[in-house]
Amino acid sequence: MCGIVGYIGKQETTKILLDGLKELEYRGYDSAGIAVLKKDKIDVFKALGKLINLEEKVKTSASNDYELGIGHTRWATHGKPTELNAHPHLGEYSYVVHNGIIENYKELKEELSSKGHKFVSQTDTEVIVHLFENFYNQLNDTKKAFQNTISRLEGAFSILLITKADPTKIFFFKHGSPLIVAQGNEKEEVLFSSSDAPLIGLASSVVYLEDGVGGIASANEIEFFNDNYSWSSLPTSKQFAQKDGYRFFMEKEIYEQSTVVSDCMIGRLKDNEILFDEIESSIIDGINEIKICACGTSYHAGLTASYLFERLSKVKCNVEIASEFRYKDPLLTKDTLFIVISQSGETADTLEALKMAKKAGLKTLVVCNVDNSSMTRTADATILTRAGIEKGVASTKAFSTQTVVLWMLALYFAKAKNVISDEVLQKELHTLREVPKSLCISDKIHEKMKRLSKRYLHGHGFFFIGRDVFFPLALEGALKLKEISYLHAEGYPAGEMKHGPIALADPELFTIALMPQNLLYDKIKSNVEELSARDSTICAISPLDFELADDFVKINKTDHYMLEFFEMLIVLQLFSMEISIRLGNDVDMPRNLAKSVTVE
Ligand code: F6R
């Protein structure tokens, strides 16, 4: 998703901007650009594709004494990924970068066109800079022109704007999409970014802007338009994820799962109970229902949790895809605990769903990987997943930590409601302690997935099938494969196959069957037999040998289905990754995808 950086100061502006954009690269983008200003001359550089293309352009024609600049990585929403549509966007004498969507851009474009403004791109963003110049031409006051501009915009927007009319300043505003302002470590230095990463090491004091807050920055002053802001400190340790010898961030993150899942249990998994310092057990008082809302992989973690909340906490639980939930006029009652799940904490649909629930007076809780994100700042309570920065676009360790947190939460509620026997609780706690071991990857299993992958590079589709919690796991396995291999895959409840999809069965239909020993084994076995009888090619993942399988991945025997769940998760993640590698795809930055989807 789009990223923003900005800089005022004496260091080399182009370098700071490009380094900042590199830190945002993992979020996904298709073009990038910077606008840099010296005296009252603005130079602009834009390039399609990877940042290296932009770097080349800057290297050949930029000077190195710019006083300020703004930069952007664009993930196309309105208008194709072209150089013309890349930010920064130009009026007559000003440039703007923008994250989000201007919903009323068509009306504004018509209005401004009728006044003689010429538009060159297909983007919604371009109206911002023309609107600004339209006001400035009337008022001859940059601050008023910027404020008037903001008041006309509808939608979500984080903006940085520079103008020759006031060449020592960066105008900024945040509404909907994240934006941070930072006081640089050097004298008379101000930085901007849409996330922490580009600022670490360059600044220690930051304002995470709230919606509706903006201002004007110059080298020696940051003026805010209202008082709704506070300075906080930025972590100084560089937690930038490096690949550590792995071929891809995704691979590193798959391998990290055992460790991050341990981290996520520290201090929470006690001898005889679960403790969450960050919430009160009274959060479950008066609650008759849990509603979970999320997107993509986080939705799959939510769906997994719904089985656990009902089974362990004995509380009704339903799960909704956030983009569906938002527009269905949902009935929200105050006896519902509203839980959103998000790796980034910035996903637009999930954030809006959270705001709707809050407005309806529900208790809200976010399970999130990024502190200080929009969701953690909005929800009543937060549980952090502690997975560390996830750089691979295809989510892996976020899912395992989310699932573990939600499983612990189910037990926490079960205890608080007194609906779980000591014996069952002890068994669950013991099993949780075993999860990091289940997530350890042996050379043998990785080799097996490497070898197996070569047989699954074609065919007319994949069905991943499972039952109970293995159904959301099947959905997750299919999503991983789609995302990075571009092969068609579907996750399905195994028992549903005979209600339609089985019509597709033939040797070129690949069925990935999740067959745990500890949960509904006989049921899933007969579902797989039905597919085998129709000659579908079966790859079974199970601790128990299964003679009808064309391929068989044996996982360890355990005494709990959740341990089988995590062992299978590893198998599925490696399977997708190895197929993607064989197909020569960009594993970490798959086509058309963005890491953090901050538009609806
Ligand atoms: C899949 C993936 C996406 C995200 C989804 C929600 O690998 O990464 O499906 O899970 O966009 O993102 P978050 O969790 O940041 O809200």
Residues whose N, C-alpha, C, O or C-beta is under 5 A from the ligand:
A	BS01	F6R	C295 G296 T297 S298 I341 S342 Q343 S344 G345 T347 V393 A394 S395 K595 V597
